[in-house]
């Protein structure tokens, strides 16, 4: 479909990255149409995690709400491709993974919660300032290194939680770990293809191997959101196990897991 306007409503792109989707192709008011609307998957699933929290532990509600904020920020970023809106996407991602790290650490280790919360908050603030203070490739690499580093910590502790669930004869809950990882690896694959092979998959020009753009970054939003739900529910189940809360795991439509405490 031909662009509706020679220039978009938001003007020149100032973000440090411009994704594979054609800008302002569907409307002059949204730079990346599919990337924007697919961000709502994070809003929906984030709110589900926040509202379907059977543990009574407010950190899980906060984690769900932080995922919601990521989805809103992602929508604003892809709709405008402005650097300021990029920060509303990336900084909440850092805050979300910090909250996840906090939950996994304090659930599995007997530490001073107040002190650890303070240290983690200082570190997250420090990284947030650095991420917002740089631009271009430096900013992109700094954000990816910080976010993925914290993700590895949270992922390892999720794996430890999985092992404890298996030892407690809760293999059906522990299976959420590999299911979540599969969703997330699928998301990472389409993100990498969209980022590095855009010329060959954008449906434009003679070099493209496809007649249309598959909108893989939009699929990243959906698949990553599903992976997050599986891992958050795994954390809830492990928390219930540690705290002696009786629970059952159920599915909505056979895809979306949730914990029901009783």
MOVEN-V232687 format. One record per backbone hydrogen bond with DSSP energy under -0.5 kcal/mol. CO is the residue of the C=O (numbers start at 1). NH is the residue of the N-H. Records with the same first field share a line. If there is no record, write none. Layout:
CO->NH ; NH
This chain:
8->11
22->25
24->4
27->30
28->9
31->24 ; 25 ; 33
32->36
33->37
34->38
35->39
36->39
37->40
38->41
39->42 ; 43
40->44
41->45
42->46
43->47
44->48
45->49
46->50
47->51
48->52
51->53
52->54
56->58
57->60 ; 61
58->62
59->63
60->64
61->65
62->66
63->67
64->68
65->69
66->70
67->71
68->72
69->73
70->74
71->75
72->76
73->77
74->78
75->79
76->80
77->81
78->32
79->31
81->14 ; 15
82->86
83->87
84->88
85->89
86->89 ; 90
87->91
89->93
90->94
91->95
92->96
93->97
94->98
95->99
96->100
97->101
98->102
99->103
100->104
101->105
102->106
103->107
104->108
105->109
109->111
111->113
112->116
113->117
114->118
115->119
116->120
117->121
118->122
119->123
120->124
121->125
122->126
123->127
124->128
125->129
126->130
127->131
128->132
129->133
130->134
135->138 ; 139
136->140
137->141
138->142
139->143
140->144
141->145
142->146
143->147
144->148
145->149
146->150
147->151
148->152
149->153
150->154
151->155
152->156
153->157
154->158
155->159
156->160
157->161
158->162
159->163
160->164
161->165
162->166
163->167
164->168
165->170
166->169
170->173 ; 174
171->175
173->176
174->177
175->179
176->180
177->181
178->182
179->183
180->184
181->185
182->186
183->187
184->188
185->189
186->190
187->191
188->192
189->193
190->194
191->195
192->196
193->197
197->200 ; 201
198->201 ; 202
200->209
201->214
204->208
215->219
216->220
217->221
218->222
219->223
220->224
221->225
222->226
223->227
224->228
225->229
226->230
227->231
228->232
229->233
230->234
231->235
232->236
233->237
234->238
235->239
236->240
237->241
238->242
239->243
240->244 ; 245
241->244
244->246
246->262
248->260
250->258
251->253
252->255 ; 256
255->257
256->252
258->250
259->261
260->248
